[in-house]
Amino acid sequence: MEKNIPAENICCEVEKTSEKNYTPMSPEIVQTSSFYFDNYEDFMSASEDEKNHYVYTRGTNPTTESLEKKIAQLEQGEKCKVFSSGMGAISATLFSLLSQGDHILMVNTVYGEAVSLANDLARFGITADRVDVATTDEVAHHIKPETKIIYFESPSSQKFELLDLEKIVKLSKSKGIYTVIDGTWAGSVFQKPLSHGIDLVVLSLSKYIGGHSDIVGGAVVGTNQLVDLIFEKGHQSLGAVNSPFNSWLAIRGIRTLPVRMNHLSNAIKTVLDAFSLDPRIAKIYHPYCGNSEQKKLAEKYLTGYGSLFAIDLVDEDFDKLKIFVNALEIVSIGVSWGGFESLVLPAYKGNNLENLKNRGLPVSHIRVYLGLEEPTSIIEDFSQALDTAYGKIN
């Protein structure tokens, strides 16, 4: 006869066995908030170095740690820390590296929320400048004695301009400045900034790494020393903790990442070749379509092409812009990118003309993400939508 155990005890029983008779092909989701210890001494030992021991999932978790190791390898870094969003990674990095009186220099167009955060740090005695440069050499003209971080994207947001990473590293090292790059565009496959001397790479896991438009996440990758600093100061204090399930979904995305990126690198060239022949598209923003200097930088730093780009329609007629966007049938309207579906995101939202002027963008500027659909289908969809807005080409 089984012992009569109170229901409360059964419900609260901790599973303390680690015996297994199976080996899963996919990693386990360790969906727990905290971890138990066999004795007090083990607890004290783990608590002394929580970043390398499992104590509480707000700090470390086996599923998340597995993801972090894979991303560190992809980026050729020593260590990675994962966050619940890209902005979580950016915020923790700036919070950890900057102090009162420091200055952050943001070069060319970068993610808007990152710029907003940098400007908001003025409340804590930290100054920020965002500058546009035609060449990497111009960056030196904007450095101040108190500059602590050079923050940039290469290719940049919206305009997709490349900077010379090694020149920025040489300049920053001579002045004791940290270099931080948002490397999301290259998908951790087509560019390795850390191997060129950049200090830290921040990433949005919501994009190519997730790959299925079903997670939000972020990461920062660099040396053990810098990532540990960001863990201790930014990650633990700000609390942007990635859930074990989202970490598992990101691991799933990594399994197919190289295959998807190689497909997109080939597909984007097919699409851009076709778009370059359409007179209703005035300009294409993408390294594949860059000038000779941009092509040299692409050859030096990129081993493939991401599929995020932008176009300007031939005029700034807002009515034609609306007709074009609404006529698209395969391509959807939406924020974010990096998933399976193709997307457009018009820069003009009806109330941001001044912002567009400051960014040097016309009303007809549209960000485009090429997804996993057949590229000829996307070309045909754009063509019919342009026909609807502008009439067919004679």
PyMOL commands that set and color helices and strands:
alter all, ss='L'
color gray80, all
select helices_A, chain A and resi 7-12+40-47+50-52+62-74+86-97+112-124+136-142+165-173+184-186+193-196+224-238+244-255+257-275+287-289+292-301+318-327+353-359+375-390
alter helices_A, ss='H'
color red, helices_A
select strands_A, chain A and resi 79-83+103-107+127-131+147-153+178-182+200-204+218-222+281-285+308-313+332-333+343-346+365-369
alter strands_A, ss='S'
color yellow, strands_A
deselect
rebuild
show_as cartoon
